[in-house]
Amino acid sequence: MPDSRSSADVTVNLVYLARLREAFGCPGEALTLSGGDASVAAILALLRARGEPFAAELAAGRAVRIAVNHALVGADSVVRNGDEVALLPPVTGG
């Protein structure tokens, strides 16, 4: 049976850490990006479009860091098939 996915599809493994894990109710998931836009910004846009609680937790101005394969990156970073993309709030200590 032929694969119905486009060759431009990219599947990443999302990991939600700290308050995001609690807010989203799961530690992570697989997410497939279609249409050739495989960027951190595209991931955030897809998640925000789900509505609450994603929209509130990932809203512009909320403090959330993104790491791809354990390296902190910006929204313009490209992701590749199989990458681990972790969303984490900044941690403060005392």
Biopython code that builds the backbone (N, CA, C, O; Angstrom):
import numpy as np
from Bio.PDB.StructureBuilder import StructureBuilder

atoms = [
    (1, "MET", "N", (0.849, -1.177, 0.000)),
    (1, "MET", "CA", (0.000, 0.000, 0.000)),
    (1, "MET", "C", (0.890, 1.235, 0.000)),
    (1, "MET", "O", (1.791, 1.322, 0.834)),
    (2, "PRO", "N", (0.680, 2.184, -0.891)),
    (2, "PRO", "CA", (1.523, 3.371, -0.941)),
    (2, "PRO", "C", (1.310, 4.261, 0.274)),
    (2, "PRO", "O", (0.234, 4.288, 0.872)),
    (3, "ASP", "N", (2.351, 4.975, 0.616)),
    (3, "ASP", "CA", (2.288, 5.928, 1.721)),
    (3, "ASP", "C", (1.546, 7.168, 1.243)),
    (3, "ASP", "O", (1.949, 7.800, 0.267)),
    (4, "SER", "N", (0.437, 7.524, 1.947)),
    (4, "SER", "CA", (-0.379, 8.664, 1.524)),
    (4, "SER", "C", (0.189, 10.002, 1.992)),
    (4, "SER", "O", (-0.315, 11.055, 1.601)),
    (5, "ARG", "N", (1.217, 9.974, 2.812)),
    (5, "ARG", "CA", (1.811, 11.225, 3.282)),
    (5, "ARG", "C", (2.690, 11.833, 2.204)),
    (5, "ARG", "O", (3.331, 11.125, 1.428)),
    (6, "SER", "N", (2.706, 13.125, 2.171)),
    (6, "SER", "CA", (3.572, 13.851, 1.252)),
    (6, "SER", "C", (5.017, 13.677, 1.695)),
    (6, "SER", "O", (5.293, 13.470, 2.877)),
    (7, "SER", "N", (5.935, 13.762, 0.742)),
    (7, "SER", "CA", (7.343, 13.674, 1.106)),
    (7, "SER", "C", (7.772, 14.877, 1.940)),
    (7, "SER", "O", (8.832, 14.856, 2.564)),
    (8, "ALA", "N", (6.948, 15.924, 1.950)),
    (8, "ALA", "CA", (7.262, 17.110, 2.733)),
    (8, "ALA", "C", (6.802, 16.979, 4.185)),
    (8, "ALA", "O", (7.125, 17.834, 5.009)),
    (9, "ASP", "N", (6.050, 15.915, 4.510)),
    (9, "ASP", "CA", (5.599, 15.735, 5.888)),
    (9, "ASP", "C", (6.783, 15.470, 6.808)),
    (9, "ASP", "O", (7.720, 14.755, 6.454)),
    (10, "VAL", "N", (6.719, 16.057, 7.987)),
    (10, "VAL", "CA", (7.752, 15.869, 9.004)),
    (10, "VAL", "C", (7.039, 15.536, 10.311)),
    (10, "VAL", "O", (6.131, 16.253, 10.731)),
    (11, "THR", "N", (7.450, 14.458, 10.945)),
    (11, "THR", "CA", (6.886, 14.090, 12.244)),
    (11, "THR", "C", (7.947, 14.295, 13.312)),
    (11, "THR", "O", (9.063, 13.786, 13.210)),
    (12, "VAL", "N", (7.576, 15.052, 14.342)),
    (12, "VAL", "CA", (8.478, 15.321, 15.459)),
    (12, "VAL", "C", (7.859, 14.763, 16.733)),
    (12, "VAL", "O", (6.650, 14.545, 16.813)),
    (13, "ASN", "N", (8.702, 14.541, 17.713)),
    (13, "ASN", "CA", (8.250, 14.070, 19.020)),
    (13, "ASN", "C", (8.261, 15.247, 19.985)),
    (13, "ASN", "O", (9.321, 15.732, 20.381)),
    (14, "LEU", "N", (7.069, 15.700, 20.358)),
    (14, "LEU", "CA", (6.956, 16.812, 21.293)),
    (14, "LEU", "C", (7.076, 16.307, 22.716)),
    (14, "LEU", "O", (6.555, 15.245, 23.054)),
    (15, "VAL", "N", (7.768, 17.079, 23.554)),
    (15, "VAL", "CA", (7.898, 16.781, 24.974)),
    (15, "VAL", "C", (7.465, 18.031, 25.726)),
    (15, "VAL", "O", (7.985, 19.121, 25.487)),
    (16, "TYR", "N", (6.510, 17.867, 26.637)),
    (16, "TYR", "CA", (6.021, 18.984, 27.451)),
    (16, "TYR", "C", (6.594, 18.844, 28.856)),
    (16, "TYR", "O", (6.465, 17.793, 29.483)),
    (17, "LEU", "N", (7.217, 19.891, 29.338)),
    (17, "LEU", "CA", (7.878, 19.840, 30.639)),
    (17, "LEU", "C", (7.221, 20.789, 31.639)),
    (17, "LEU", "O", (6.585, 21.773, 31.262)),
    (18, "ALA", "N", (7.391, 20.467, 32.925)),
    (18, "ALA", "CA", (6.958, 21.287, 34.053)),
    (18, "ALA", "C", (5.477, 21.658, 33.955)),
    (18, "ALA", "O", (4.640, 20.771, 33.786)),
    (19, "ARG", "N", (5.135, 22.939, 34.056)),
    (19, "ARG", "CA", (3.725, 23.352, 34.091)),
    (19, "ARG", "C", (2.998, 23.012, 32.798)),
    (19, "ARG", "O", (1.779, 22.835, 32.804)),
    (20, "LEU", "N", (3.727, 22.919, 31.692)),
    (20, "LEU", "CA", (3.072, 22.597, 30.418)),
    (20, "LEU", "C", (2.571, 21.159, 30.420)),
    (20, "LEU", "O", (1.497, 20.884, 29.885)),
    (21, "ARG", "N", (3.319, 20.248, 31.004)),
    (21, "ARG", "CA", (2.879, 18.849, 31.110)),
    (21, "ARG", "C", (1.566, 18.790, 31.893)),
    (21, "ARG", "O", (0.637, 18.076, 31.515)),
    (22, "GLU", "N", (1.505, 19.543, 32.976)),
    (22, "GLU", "CA", (0.286, 19.555, 33.791)),
    (22, "GLU", "C", (-0.872, 20.211, 33.046)),
    (22, "GLU", "O", (-1.988, 19.693, 33.063)),
    (23, "ALA", "N", (-0.622, 21.338, 32.396)),
    (23, "ALA", "CA", (-1.680, 22.059, 31.693)),
    (23, "ALA", "C", (-2.240, 21.269, 30.515)),
    (23, "ALA", "O", (-3.446, 21.301, 30.270)),
    (24, "PHE", "N", (-1.386, 20.566, 29.788)),
    (24, "PHE", "CA", (-1.806, 19.833, 28.596)),
    (24, "PHE", "C", (-2.277, 18.419, 28.920)),
    (24, "PHE", "O", (-2.887, 17.759, 28.079)),
    (25, "GLY", "N", (-1.997, 17.951, 30.141)),
    (25, "GLY", "CA", (-2.484, 16.650, 30.568)),
    (25, "GLY", "C", (-1.749, 15.457, 29.995)),
    (25, "GLY", "O", (-2.252, 14.334, 30.038)),
    (26, "CYS", "N", (-0.553, 15.693, 29.455)),
    (26, "CYS", "CA", (0.238, 14.577, 28.936)),
    (26, "CYS", "C", (1.708, 15.001, 28.865)),
    (26, "CYS", "O", (2.011, 16.193, 28.812)),
    (27, "PRO", "N", (2.613, 14.030, 28.863)),
    (27, "PRO", "CA", (4.036, 14.365, 28.815)),
    (27, "PRO", "C", (4.556, 14.683, 27.420)),
    (27, "PRO", "O", (5.659, 15.210, 27.277)),
    (28, "GLY", "N", (3.770, 14.367, 26.382)),
    (28, "GLY", "CA", (4.222, 14.637, 25.022)),
    (28, "GLY", "C", (3.365, 13.916, 24.014)),
    (28, "GLY", "O", (2.382, 13.262, 24.361)),
    (29, "GLU", "N", (3.755, 14.042, 22.747)),
    (29, "GLU", "CA", (3.007, 13.421, 21.652)),
    (29, "GLU", "C", (3.816, 13.523, 20.371)),
    (29, "GLU", "O", (4.787, 14.275, 20.291)),
    (30, "ALA", "N", (3.408, 12.766, 19.386)),
    (30, "ALA", "CA", (3.977, 12.895, 18.044)),
    (30, "ALA", "C", (3.110, 13.900, 17.286)),
    (30, "ALA", "O", (1.885, 13.881, 17.401)),
    (31, "LEU", "N", (3.748, 14.773, 16.513)),
    (31, "LEU", "CA", (3.036, 15.772, 15.731)),
    (31, "LEU", "C", (3.589, 15.765, 14.312)),
    (31, "LEU", "O", (4.801, 15.834, 14.108)),
    (32, "THR", "N", (2.692, 15.680, 13.334)),
    (32, "THR", "CA", (3.096, 15.692, 11.932)),
    (32, "THR", "C", (2.796, 17.049, 11.332)),
    (32, "THR", "O", (1.672, 17.545, 11.408)),
    (33, "LEU", "N", (3.817, 17.644, 10.734)),
    (33, "LEU", "CA", (3.701, 18.931, 10.037)),
    (33, "LEU", "C", (3.583, 18.638, 8.553)),
    (33, "LEU", "O", (4.416, 17.927, 7.990)),
    (34, "SER", "N", (2.564, 19.176, 7.922)),
    (34, "SER", "CA", (2.334, 18.949, 6.497)),
    (34, "SER", "C", (2.605, 20.212, 5.703)),
    (34, "SER", "O", (2.612, 21.315, 6.249)),
    (35, "GLY", "N", (2.826, 20.043, 4.427)),
    (35, "GLY", "CA", (2.939, 21.188, 3.538)),
    (35, "GLY", "C", (4.293, 21.845, 3.478)),
    (35, "GLY", "O", (4.422, 22.932, 2.914)),
    (36, "GLY", "N", (5.299, 21.228, 4.035)),
    (36, "GLY", "CA", (6.643, 21.749, 3.879)),
    (36, "GLY", "C", (7.081, 22.793, 4.878)),
    (36, "GLY", "O", (8.245, 23.193, 4.846)),
    (37, "ASP", "N", (6.203, 23.269, 5.781)),
    (37, "ASP", "CA", (6.626, 24.250, 6.788)),
    (37, "ASP", "C", (7.002, 23.518, 8.058)),
    (37, "ASP", "O", (6.162, 23.308, 8.933)),
    (38, "ALA", "N", (8.246, 23.133, 8.159)),
    (38, "ALA", "CA", (8.741, 22.375, 9.304)),
    (38, "ALA", "C", (9.608, 23.272, 10.171)),
    (38, "ALA", "O", (10.831, 23.135, 10.206)),
    (39, "SER", "N", (8.955, 24.191, 10.870)),
    (39, "SER", "CA", (9.689, 25.112, 11.739)),
    (39, "SER", "C", (9.080, 25.089, 13.133)),
    (39, "SER", "O", (7.959, 24.620, 13.328)),
    (40, "VAL", "N", (9.828, 25.598, 14.093)),
    (40, "VAL", "CA", (9.312, 25.734, 15.449)),
    (40, "VAL", "C", (8.096, 26.648, 15.442)),
    (40, "VAL", "O", (7.128, 26.384, 16.156)),
    (41, "ALA", "N", (8.123, 27.711, 14.657)),
    (41, "ALA", "CA", (6.973, 28.623, 14.572)),
    (41, "ALA", "C", (5.725, 27.891, 14.086)),
    (41, "ALA", "O", (4.630, 28.149, 14.585)),
    (42, "ALA", "N", (5.870, 26.986, 13.125)),
    (42, "ALA", "CA", (4.727, 26.215, 12.621)),
    (42, "ALA", "C", (4.176, 25.294, 13.705)),
    (42, "ALA", "O", (2.961, 25.132, 13.826)),
    (43, "ILE", "N", (5.056, 24.696, 14.486)),
    (43, "ILE", "CA", (4.611, 23.839, 15.590)),
    (43, "ILE", "C", (3.796, 24.651, 16.581)),
    (43, "ILE", "O", (2.706, 24.241, 16.980)),
    (44, "LEU", "N", (4.323, 25.802, 16.979)),
    (44, "LEU", "CA", (3.609, 26.646, 17.944)),
    (44, "LEU", "C", (2.258, 27.089, 17.396)),
    (44, "LEU", "O", (1.271, 27.105, 18.131)),
    (45, "ALA", "N", (2.201, 27.448, 16.118)),
    (45, "ALA", "CA", (0.940, 27.876, 15.503)),
    (45, "ALA", "C", (-0.085, 26.741, 15.515)),
    (45, "ALA", "O", (-1.254, 26.964, 15.829)),
    (46, "LEU", "N", (0.348, 25.531, 15.175)),
    (46, "LEU", "CA", (-0.567, 24.377, 15.194)),
    (46, "LEU", "C", (-1.088, 24.111, 16.596)),
    (46, "LEU", "O", (-2.275, 23.838, 16.777)),
    (47, "LEU", "N", (-0.223, 24.189, 17.578)),
    (47, "LEU", "CA", (-0.645, 23.936, 18.951)),
    (47, "LEU", "C", (-1.599, 25.018, 19.441)),
    (47, "LEU", "O", (-2.613, 24.707, 20.066)),
    (48, "ARG", "N", (-1.294, 26.273, 19.170)),
    (48, "ARG", "CA", (-2.181, 27.370, 19.591)),
    (48, "ARG", "C", (-3.564, 27.245, 18.960)),
    (48, "ARG", "O", (-4.570, 27.570, 19.591)),
    (49, "ALA", "N", (-3.614, 26.776, 17.720)),
    (49, "ALA", "CA", (-4.890, 26.648, 17.005)),
    (49, "ALA", "C", (-5.803, 25.603, 17.636)),
    (49, "ALA", "O", (-6.996, 25.573, 17.332)),
    (50, "ARG", "N", (-5.282, 24.761, 18.493)),
    (50, "ARG", "CA", (-6.112, 23.768, 19.190)),
    (50, "ARG", "C", (-7.054, 24.423, 20.191)),
    (50, "ARG", "O", (-8.031, 23.806, 20.615)),
    (51, "GLY", "N", (-6.772, 25.662, 20.573)),
    (51, "GLY", "CA", (-7.570, 26.322, 21.608)),
    (51, "GLY", "C", (-6.977, 26.068, 22.979)),
    (51, "GLY", "O", (-5.793, 25.761, 23.118)),
    (52, "GLU", "N", (-7.819, 26.200, 23.983)),
    (52, "GLU", "CA", (-7.349, 26.061, 25.363)),
    (52, "GLU", "C", (-7.046, 24.604, 25.688)),
    (52, "GLU", "O", (-7.726, 23.706, 25.190)),
    (53, "PRO", "N", (-6.039, 24.360, 26.513)),
    (53, "PRO", "CA", (-5.155, 25.282, 27.206)),
    (53, "PRO", "C", (-3.932, 25.701, 26.394)),
    (53, "PRO", "O", (-3.140, 26.532, 26.840)),
    (54, "PHE", "N", (-3.777, 25.120, 25.190)),
    (54, "PHE", "CA", (-2.585, 25.408, 24.384)),
    (54, "PHE", "C", (-2.477, 26.898, 24.040)),
    (54, "PHE", "O", (-1.399, 27.485, 24.131)),
    (55, "ALA", "N", (-3.596, 27.500, 23.647)),
    (55, "ALA", "CA", (-3.579, 28.908, 23.238)),
    (55, "ALA", "C", (-3.093, 29.812, 24.368)),
    (55, "ALA", "O", (-2.307, 30.731, 24.136)),
    (56, "ALA", "N", (-3.554, 29.555, 25.577)),
    (56, "ALA", "CA", (-3.163, 30.392, 26.715)),
    (56, "ALA", "C", (-1.711, 30.149, 27.119)),
    (56, "ALA", "O", (-0.958, 31.098, 27.335)),
    (57, "GLU", "N", (-1.323, 28.895, 27.220)),
    (57, "GLU", "CA", (0.035, 28.572, 27.682)),
    (57, "GLU", "C", (1.114, 28.970, 26.679)),
    (57, "GLU", "O", (2.242, 29.270, 27.071)),
    (58, "LEU", "N", (0.779, 28.976, 25.388)),
    (58, "LEU", "CA", (1.767, 29.280, 24.351)),
    (58, "LEU", "C", (1.533, 30.636, 23.701)),
    (58, "LEU", "O", (2.088, 30.921, 22.640)),
    (59, "ALA", "N", (0.718, 31.471, 24.329)),
    (59, "ALA", "CA", (0.403, 32.795, 23.782)),
    (59, "ALA", "C", (1.665, 33.650, 23.691)),
    (59, "ALA", "O", (2.616, 33.469, 24.452)),
    (60, "ALA", "N", (1.649, 34.582, 22.746)),
    (60, "ALA", "CA", (2.764, 35.525, 22.612)),
    (60, "ALA", "C", (2.975, 36.225, 23.951)),
    (60, "ALA", "O", (2.015, 36.648, 24.596)),
    (61, "GLY", "N", (4.212, 36.340, 24.357)),
    (61, "GLY", "CA", (4.524, 36.997, 25.614)),
    (61, "GLY", "C", (4.663, 36.038, 26.792)),
    (61, "GLY", "O", (5.227, 36.409, 27.821)),
    (62, "ARG", "N", (4.151, 34.796, 26.657)),
    (62, "ARG", "CA", (4.329, 33.810, 27.719)),
    (62, "ARG", "C", (5.760, 33.284, 27.648)),
    (62, "ARG", "O", (6.310, 33.089, 26.564)),
    (63, "ALA", "N", (6.335, 33.065, 28.789)),
    (63, "ALA", "CA", (7.714, 32.585, 28.847)),
    (63, "ALA", "C", (7.754, 31.076, 28.598)),
    (63, "ALA", "O", (7.445, 30.279, 29.483)),
    (64, "VAL", "N", (8.138, 30.704, 27.381)),
    (64, "VAL", "CA", (8.297, 29.294, 27.016)),
    (64, "VAL", "C", (9.555, 29.191, 26.168)),
    (64, "VAL", "O", (9.731, 29.940, 25.207)),
    (65, "ARG", "N", (10.415, 28.274, 26.525)),
    (65, "ARG", "CA", (11.625, 28.012, 25.747)),
    (65, "ARG", "C", (11.387, 26.770, 24.897)),
    (65, "ARG", "O", (10.568, 25.918, 25.241)),
    (66, "ILE", "N", (12.109, 26.678, 23.788)),
    (66, "ILE", "CA", (12.009, 25.530, 22.900)),
    (66, "ILE", "C", (13.409, 24.937, 22.732)),
    (66, "ILE", "O", (14.382, 25.655, 22.500)),
    (67, "ALA", "N", (13.485, 23.628, 22.854)),
    (67, "ALA", "CA", (14.746, 22.928, 22.605)),
    (67, "ALA", "C", (14.495, 21.864, 21.540)),
    (67, "ALA", "O", (13.527, 21.108, 21.620)),
    (68, "VAL", "N", (15.369, 21.816, 20.554)),
    (68, "VAL", "CA", (15.314, 20.767, 19.540)),
    (68, "VAL", "C", (16.538, 19.884, 19.753)),
    (68, "VAL", "O", (17.679, 20.340, 19.671)),
    (69, "ASN", "N", (16.276, 18.627, 20.025)),
    (69, "ASN", "CA", (17.353, 17.673, 20.311)),
    (69, "ASN", "C", (18.297, 18.204, 21.385)),
    (69, "ASN", "O", (19.518, 18.104, 21.260)),
    (70, "HIS", "N", (17.714, 18.770, 22.441)),
    (70, "HIS", "CA", (18.405, 19.235, 23.647)),
    (70, "HIS", "C", (19.175, 20.546, 23.479)),
    (70, "HIS", "O", (19.940, 20.918, 24.369)),
    (71, "ALA", "N", (18.996, 21.245, 22.377)),
    (71, "ALA", "CA", (19.648, 22.550, 22.181)),
    (71, "ALA", "C", (18.573, 23.625, 22.071)),
    (71, "ALA", "O", (17.638, 23.490, 21.282)),
    (72, "LEU", "N", (18.700, 24.696, 22.862)),
    (72, "LEU", "CA", (17.725, 25.784, 22.806)),
    (72, "LEU", "C", (17.773, 26.449, 21.431)),
    (72, "LEU", "O", (18.846, 26.703, 20.884)),
    (73, "VAL", "N", (16.570, 26.729, 20.880)),
    (73, "VAL", "CA", (16.468, 27.306, 19.539)),
    (73, "VAL", "C", (15.421, 28.410, 19.526)),
    (73, "VAL", "O", (14.671, 28.589, 20.485)),
    (74, "GLY", "N", (15.387, 29.145, 18.420)),
    (74, "GLY", "CA", (14.386, 30.180, 18.215)),
    (74, "GLY", "C", (13.253, 29.675, 17.345)),
    (74, "GLY", "O", (13.308, 28.568, 16.811)),
    (75, "ALA", "N", (12.222, 30.500, 17.209)),
    (75, "ALA", "CA", (11.026, 30.122, 16.447)),
    (75, "ALA", "C", (11.319, 29.875, 14.972)),
    (75, "ALA", "O", (10.585, 29.139, 14.313)),
    (76, "ASP", "N", (12.379, 30.478, 14.449)),
    (76, "ASP", "CA", (12.686, 30.315, 13.022)),
    (76, "ASP", "C", (13.474, 29.033, 12.725)),
    (76, "ASP", "O", (13.791, 28.754, 11.568)),
    (77, "SER", "N", (13.785, 28.264, 13.754)),
    (77, "SER", "CA", (14.556, 27.031, 13.557)),
    (77, "SER", "C", (13.746, 25.986, 12.804)),
    (77, "SER", "O", (12.542, 25.830, 13.011)),
    (78, "VAL", "N", (14.444, 25.276, 11.924)),
    (78, "VAL", "CA", (13.836, 24.211, 11.129)),
    (78, "VAL", "C", (13.942, 22.906, 11.913)),
    (78, "VAL", "O", (14.945, 22.648, 12.579)),
    (79, "VAL", "N", (12.888, 22.081, 11.825)),
    (79, "VAL", "CA", (12.923, 20.760, 12.443)),
    (79, "VAL", "C", (12.919, 19.700, 11.349)),
    (79, "VAL", "O", (12.447, 19.926, 10.235)),
    (80, "ARG", "N", (13.456, 18.544, 11.699)),
    (80, "ARG", "CA", (13.545, 17.441, 10.743)),
    (80, "ARG", "C", (12.784, 16.231, 11.287)),
    (80, "ARG", "O", (12.508, 16.134, 12.483)),
    (81, "ASN", "N", (12.463, 15.341, 10.405)),
    (81, "ASN", "CA", (11.740, 14.137, 10.776)),
    (81, "ASN", "C", (12.461, 13.421, 11.918)),
    (81, "ASN", "O", (13.663, 13.168, 11.840)),
    (82, "GLY", "N", (11.720, 13.096, 12.976)),
    (82, "GLY", "CA", (12.280, 12.377, 14.116)),
    (82, "GLY", "C", (12.882, 13.239, 15.203)),
    (82, "GLY", "O", (13.283, 12.717, 16.243)),
    (83, "ASP", "N", (12.959, 14.551, 14.995)),
    (83, "ASP", "CA", (13.522, 15.429, 16.022)),
    (83, "ASP", "C", (12.677, 15.406, 17.296)),
    (83, "ASP", "O", (11.460, 15.225, 17.250)),
    (84, "GLU", "N", (13.347, 15.594, 18.428)),
    (84, "GLU", "CA", (12.659, 15.803, 19.687)),
    (84, "GLU", "C", (12.547, 17.305, 19.899)),
    (84, "GLU", "O", (13.550, 18.018, 19.870)),
    (85, "VAL", "N", (11.327, 17.781, 20.112)),
    (85, "VAL", "CA", (11.072, 19.203, 20.329)),
    (85, "VAL", "C", (10.468, 19.345, 21.721)),
    (85, "VAL", "O", (9.337, 18.922, 21.961)),
    (86, "ALA", "N", (11.225, 19.939, 22.633)),
    (86, "ALA", "CA", (10.768, 20.088, 24.016)),
    (86, "ALA", "C", (10.306, 21.516, 24.254)),
    (86, "ALA", "O", (10.979, 22.471, 23.868)),
    (87, "LEU", "N", (9.154, 21.651, 24.890)),
    (87, "LEU", "CA", (8.618, 22.956, 25.276)),
    (87, "LEU", "C", (8.740, 23.051, 26.783)),
    (87, "LEU", "O", (8.216, 22.211, 27.514)),
    (88, "LEU", "N", (9.435, 24.082, 27.243)),
    (88, "LEU", "CA", (9.680, 24.190, 28.674)),
    (88, "LEU", "C", (9.587, 25.631, 29.141)),
    (88, "LEU", "O", (10.101, 26.539, 28.488)),
    (89, "PRO", "N", (8.933, 25.836, 30.269)),
    (89, "PRO", "CA", (8.939, 27.168, 30.861)),
    (89, "PRO", "C", (10.299, 27.403, 31.520)),
    (89, "PRO", "O", (10.942, 26.455, 31.971)),
    (90, "PRO", "N", (10.736, 28.660, 31.576)),
    (90, "PRO", "CA", (12.008, 28.923, 32.264)),
    (90, "PRO", "C", (11.900, 28.532, 33.733)),
    (90, "PRO", "O", (10.832, 28.622, 34.339)),
    (91, "VAL", "N", (12.999, 28.106, 34.281)),
    (91, "VAL", "CA", (13.024, 27.662, 35.672)),
    (91, "VAL", "C", (13.789, 28.682, 36.484)),
    (91, "VAL", "O", (14.868, 29.133, 36.098)),
    (92, "THR", "N", (13.210, 29.036, 37.615)),
    (92, "THR", "CA", (13.923, 29.927, 38.540)),
    (92, "THR", "C", (14.252, 29.144, 39.792)),
    (92, "THR", "O", (13.566, 28.182, 40.138)),
    (93, "GLY", "N", (15.269, 29.547, 40.443)),
    (93, "GLY", "CA", (15.677, 28.846, 41.650)),
    (93, "GLY", "C", (16.077, 29.829, 42.728)),
    (93, "GLY", "O", (16.135, 31.042, 42.523)),
    (94, "GLY", "N", (16.340, 29.275, 43.840)),
    (94, "GLY", "CA", (16.707, 30.160, 44.932)),
    (94, "GLY", "C", (17.644, 29.533, 45.884)),
    (94, "GLY", "O", (18.044, 30.165, 46.862)),
]
sb = StructureBuilder()
sb.init_structure("model")
sb.init_model(0)
sb.init_chain("A")
sb.init_seg("    ")
for serial, (resi, resn, name, xyz) in enumerate(atoms, 1):
    if name == "N":
        sb.init_residue(resn, " ", resi, " ")
    sb.init_atom(name, np.array(xyz, "f"), 0.0, 1.0, " ", f" {name:<3s}", serial, name[0])
structure = sb.get_structure()
